[in-house]
Amino acid sequence: MHRRSLLAAPLLLLAPRLARAQGEPSDAAARLAPLLDRAAAFEPLRTVLVMRDGETLAARGYKGGRVDRPANIKSASKSILAMLVGIAIDKGVLEGADQKIAPLLRADLPDDPDPRLYEITIGHLLSMQAGLERTSGPYYGQWIASPNWVRAALARPLIDEPGGAMLYSTGSTHLLSALLTRASGRSTLALARDWLGAIEGFSIADWERDRQGIYFGGNQMAMRPTALLAFAECCRNTGRNRAGEQVIPPAWIEQCWTARTASRFTGDAYGYGWFAREIAGTRVHYGWGYGGQMLYVAPERAACLVMTSATDAPAGRTGHRDDLHALAGDILAALD
């Protein structure tokens, strides 16, 4: 556990609905306040936001962090990309999770490719079961230094069969971004702004691209924490925005939240772009980015949480990720 601070960071923003003198949201916000005060002890933490049933109960900034300022959400963007794939399938841009990727990416296949490359599907990429050697972890620097990230990802040796063990790799989600671009003829950023733009408050402030102009699938996306919370709430609300418009197909959300494999590092289940674990006695689906960029959706509690952190150290090895999970558990327990 990180060293505790005696001073709580100031409350930077609360939704107008918290101004009610009475009612459940105000009561819940009062119960959350001491938890969020203590969270100031987590050195990397920058923001925490809590929503239940569409009501923002808390939005706190720490050490200069602001909920209305874009933050790099790192691999938490994989959860967003997964939903874009589902919308593309619903619109007929892509055929489905069982669609083979090689035909759309034929121009970037290696010479004399491993025949198993032709068996990799969109679903394999989404669940990190492509079988390709990872581009994340110790391989990441070499991969992003390559002149063509799509070709480099496809040129990784197959170290497992497609559909085998989970091999967490940002190369796989970058291939999804390339597939969306090739199939639609539009950039992934344009698709996100079009297809997710109906979510009130959703926006992407910035997003890195590779040398061929493909937006970085699953990394280097900047969003306001409030915008990430709006996305999480739409997912919790079976893909509907506040106006009741269906933005994300509800059946696809269930597909993304269905466990298909598990992380060998944490044991947590993994579906399509989302992890899952039990927190505070309830099933929670979450996205996780380097350094501690988190979005949590707890459907049984009708709750969504967003946490952002500094990006200069890994959250897993430092224990910060475990601190954030514990904080999420305390918050969810306080909402009972």
GIGIFEN-V214550 format. One record per residue. N is the residue number from 0. PHI is phi as a letter, one per 40 degrees, with the letter a starting at -180 (999 if undefined). PSI is psi in radians with two decimals (* if undefined). D_CENTER is the distance of its C-alpha to the mean C-alpha in Angstrom with 2 decimals. Layout:
# GIGIFEN-V214550
N_PHI_PSI_D_CENTER + N_PHI_PSI_D_CENTER
This chain:
# GIGIFEN-V214550
0_999_2.43_24.73 + 1_c_2.76_24.80 + 2_c_2.31_27.95 + 3_c_2.50_28.26 + 4_b_2.54_29.26 + 5_c_-0.22_31.96 + 6_b_2.24_30.79 + 7_c_2.51_27.89 + 8_c_2.65_26.03 + 9_c_2.68_27.00 + 10_c_2.09_25.28 + 11_c_-0.58_24.08 + 12_a_2.33_23.08 + 13_b_2.48_23.52 + 14_c_2.62_23.26 + 15_d_-0.54_26.77 + 16_c_-0.31_26.75 + 17_c_-0.17_26.94 + 18_c_-0.11_30.37 + 19_d_2.38_31.89 + 20_c_-0.46_34.68 + 21_b_3.00_34.24 + 22_h_2.83_31.84 + 23_c_-0.78_29.03 + 24_d_-0.74_26.26 + 25_c_-0.69_28.62 + 26_c_-0.79_29.50 + 27_c_-0.72_25.94 + 28_c_-0.66_25.29 + 29_c_-0.65_28.43 + 30_c_-0.52_27.27 + 31_c_-0.49_23.97 + 32_d_-0.87_25.85 + 33_c_-0.57_27.26 + 34_c_-0.76_23.99 + 35_c_-0.51_22.37 + 36_c_-0.83_25.59 + 37_c_-0.47_25.37 + 38_c_-0.28_21.78 + 39_d_-0.32_23.40 + 40_c_-0.30_24.57 + 41_c_1.83_21.23 + 42_d_-0.76_22.00 + 43_c_-0.27_18.61 + 44_c_2.38_17.19 + 45_b_-0.65_17.14 + 46_a_2.67_15.89 + 47_b_2.27_15.43 + 48_b_2.48_15.21 + 49_b_2.29_16.27 + 50_b_2.45_16.86 + 51_b_2.27_18.94 + 52_f_0.67_20.27 + 53_g_-0.02_19.27 + 54_c_2.16_21.11 + 55_c_2.01_19.69 + 56_c_-0.49_21.38 + 57_a_2.56_20.43 + 58_a_1.73_18.90 + 59_b_2.44_20.05 + 60_b_2.62_20.14 + 61_b_2.48_21.43 + 62_f_0.77_23.29 + 63_g_-0.10_23.03 + 64_c_2.52_19.43 + 65_b_2.41_19.23 + 66_c_-0.29_16.92 + 67_b_0.25_18.28 + 68_b_2.31_17.88 + 69_d_2.44_15.09 + 70_b_2.60_13.12 + 71_c_1.96_11.42 + 72_c_0.04_7.75 + 73_f_-2.28_8.14 + 74_c_-0.09_5.94 + 75_c_-0.35_2.74 + 76_c_-0.29_4.16 + 77_c_-0.58_4.62 + 78_c_-0.61_3.45 + 79_c_-0.79_5.66 + 80_c_-0.68_7.93 + 81_c_-0.69_8.57 + 82_c_-0.61_9.82 + 83_c_-0.68_11.85 + 84_c_-0.75_13.45 + 85_c_-0.69_14.51 + 86_c_-0.69_16.03 + 87_c_-0.68_17.75 + 88_c_-0.76_19.24 + 89_c_-0.58_20.39 + 90_c_-0.06_22.03 + 91_g_0.13_23.71 + 92_c_-0.69_22.22 + 93_b_2.74_21.11 + 94_c_-0.63_23.18 + 95_i_3.09_20.80 + 96_c_-0.42_18.82 + 97_c_0.02_22.18 + 98_c_2.33_22.90 + 99_c_2.45_23.96 + 100_c_-0.42_22.37 + 101_d_-0.76_25.57 + 102_d_-0.70_27.46 + 103_c_-0.44_24.96 + 104_b_0.37_24.54 + 105_d_-0.66_28.21 + 106_c_-0.31_29.09 + 107_b_0.11_26.77 + 108_c_2.57_27.81 + 109_c_2.81_29.84 + 110_c_2.44_33.60 + 111_f_1.06_34.79 + 112_c_2.67_31.33 + 113_d_2.25_30.86 + 114_d_-0.43_31.58 + 115_c_-0.30_28.52 + 116_d_-0.56_26.36 + 117_c_-0.12_27.69 + 118_c_-0.15_26.31 + 119_c_2.34_22.59 + 120_b_2.96_20.78 + 121_d_-0.73_17.62 + 122_c_-0.66_16.73 + 123_c_-0.71_17.42 + 124_c_-0.75_14.99 + 125_c_-0.65_12.15 + 126_c_0.13_13.19 + 127_g_0.66_14.05 + 128_b_0.56_17.68 + 129_c_-0.43_19.23 + 130_g_-0.20_21.70 + 131_c_2.50_21.52 + 132_d_2.48_21.81 + 133_c_2.68_18.62 + 134_b_-0.03_18.00 + 135_c_3.14_15.89 + 136_g_-2.29_17.68 + 137_c_-0.23_21.36 + 138_c_-0.13_21.17 + 139_c_-0.83_18.66 + 140_d_-0.77_21.38 + 141_c_-0.70_23.70 + 142_c_-0.88_21.26 + 143_c_-0.23_20.29 + 144_c_-0.18_24.02 + 145_c_2.69_24.97 + 146_c_-0.34_26.28 + 147_a_1.82_24.23 + 148_c_-0.61_20.75 + 149_c_-0.85_20.88 + 150_c_-0.70_24.31 + 151_c_-0.65_23.53 + 152_c_-0.72_20.65 + 153_c_-0.38_23.05 + 154_c_-0.09_25.84 + 155_c_2.50_24.31 + 156_c_2.59_26.61 + 157_c_2.02_25.76 + 158_b_-0.01_25.91 + 159_a_2.89_25.20 + 160_c_2.55_25.77 + 161_d_2.27_23.15 + 162_g_0.07_21.77 + 163_c_-2.43_22.58 + 164_c_2.75_20.75 + 165_c_2.20_17.08 + 166_b_1.60_16.97 + 167_c_2.10_13.58 + 168_a_2.11_13.90 + 169_c_-0.38_12.18 + 170_d_-0.63_15.41 + 171_c_-0.76_14.52 + 172_c_-0.46_11.52 + 173_c_-0.60_13.86 + 174_c_-0.61_16.43 + 175_c_-0.72_14.40 + 176_c_-0.71_14.40 + 177_c_-0.69_18.09 + 178_c_-0.76_18.76 + 179_c_-0.73_17.52 + 180_c_-0.79_19.70 + 181_c_-0.74_22.66 + 182_c_-0.58_22.72 + 183_c_-0.40_22.44 + 184_g_0.22_24.29 + 185_b_2.76_21.84 + 186_c_2.69_19.20 + 187_c_-0.59_15.52 + 188_c_-0.75_15.44 + 189_c_-0.70_18.38 + 190_c_-0.75_16.85 + 191_c_-0.76_13.78 + 192_c_-0.60_16.36 + 193_c_-0.94_18.65 + 194_c_-0.50_16.69 + 195_b_-0.03_14.32 + 196_c_-0.32_16.97 + 197_c_-0.16_18.63 + 198_c_2.04_16.06 + 199_d_2.14_18.13 + 200_g_-0.10_16.79 + 201_c_2.36_13.92 + 202_a_2.66_14.34 + 203_b_2.09_13.11 + 204_c_-0.63_15.61 + 205_a_2.70_15.54 + 206_a_2.22_14.12 + 207_c_2.64_15.95 + 208_b_2.76_17.88 + 209_c_-3.09_19.80 + 210_c_-0.31_23.59 + 211_c_0.05_23.86 + 212_g_0.11_21.76 + 213_c_2.22_18.69 + 214_c_2.48_15.51 + 215_c_1.73_13.46 + 216_c_1.89_11.18 + 217_g_0.31_8.01 + 218_a_2.86_9.36 + 219_f_0.81_11.54 + 220_b_2.28_10.24 + 221_b_2.23_11.95 + 222_a_2.63_11.42 + 223_c_2.44_13.46 + 224_d_-0.60_12.02 + 225_c_-0.60_14.00 + 226_c_-0.68_12.35 + 227_c_-0.66_8.82 + 228_c_-0.69_10.93 + 229_c_-0.70_12.67 + 230_c_-0.82_9.81 + 231_d_-0.72_9.07 + 232_c_-0.66_12.86 + 233_c_-0.73_13.37 + 234_c_-0.75_11.48 + 235_c_-0.63_13.61 + 236_c_0.66_16.58 + 237_f_0.62_16.61 + 238_g_0.15_15.33 + 239_c_2.53_18.07 + 240_c_-3.09_18.25 + 241_c_-0.52_20.80 + 242_c_-0.08_23.57 + 243_g_0.03_23.03 + 244_c_2.38_22.09 + 245_c_1.97_20.09 + 246_c_-0.78_17.14 + 247_b_2.31_15.08 + 248_d_2.21_17.37 + 249_c_-0.61_17.36 + 250_c_-0.54_18.40 + 251_c_-0.65_15.37 + 252_d_-0.75_13.06 + 253_c_-0.67_15.44 + 254_c_-0.76_15.22 + 255_c_-0.57_11.48 + 256_c_0.04_12.22 + 257_c_2.18_15.38 + 258_c_2.27_15.66 + 259_b_-0.39_16.87 + 260_a_-2.95_16.99 + 261_a_2.60_16.30 + 262_c_2.28_15.40 + 263_c_-0.23_18.74 + 264_c_-0.64_17.73 + 265_b_-0.32_16.69 + 266_g_-0.08_17.90 + 267_c_2.53_14.82 + 268_c_2.73_14.45 + 269_b_2.31_11.99 + 270_b_-2.07_11.96 + 271_b_1.63_10.44 + 272_g_0.08_6.92 + 273_b_2.39_6.74 + 274_c_2.92_9.00 + 275_a_2.55_11.83 + 276_a_2.90_14.72 + 277_c_2.22_17.59 + 278_b_2.22_17.52 + 279_f_0.69_20.68 + 280_g_0.24_22.03 + 281_b_2.69_19.37 + 282_c_2.25_16.63 + 283_b_2.29_13.16 + 284_b_2.33_9.93 + 285_a_2.66_6.99 + 286_b_2.57_3.70 + 287_b_2.18_5.75 + 288_b_2.71_6.93 + 289_d_2.38_10.68 + 290_g_-0.32_13.03 + 291_h_0.80_11.20 + 292_c_1.96_8.31 + 293_b_2.45_7.16 + 294_b_2.30_6.50 + 295_b_2.40_9.02 + 296_b_2.11_10.82 + 297_b_1.54_14.37 + 298_d_-0.70_16.25 + 299_c_-0.41_19.58 + 300_b_0.03_19.54 + 301_f_0.63_18.33 + 302_b_2.60_16.08 + 303_b_2.47_12.76 + 304_b_2.56_12.03 + 305_b_2.38_10.26 + 306_b_2.32_11.40 + 307_b_2.72_11.66 + 308_a_2.98_14.05 + 309_c_2.71_16.26 + 310_b_0.38_15.11 + 311_c_0.08_18.44 + 312_a_2.58_18.13 + 313_c_2.39_16.01 + 314_c_-0.50_14.82 + 315_c_-0.92_15.82 + 316_c_-0.47_19.36 + 317_c_-0.20_20.20 + 318_g_-0.07_19.46 + 319_c_-0.66_17.19 + 320_d_-0.74_14.31 + 321_c_-0.64_17.06 + 322_c_-0.72_18.24 + 323_c_-0.70_14.99 + 324_c_-0.74_15.00 + 325_c_-0.71_18.66 + 326_c_-0.74_18.18 + 327_d_-0.71_15.81 + 328_c_-0.75_18.62 + 329_c_-0.70_21.26 + 330_c_-0.82_19.67 + 331_c_-0.66_19.36 + 332_c_-0.61_22.90 + 333_c_-0.32_24.17 + 334_c_-0.16_23.13 + 335_c_*_25.49
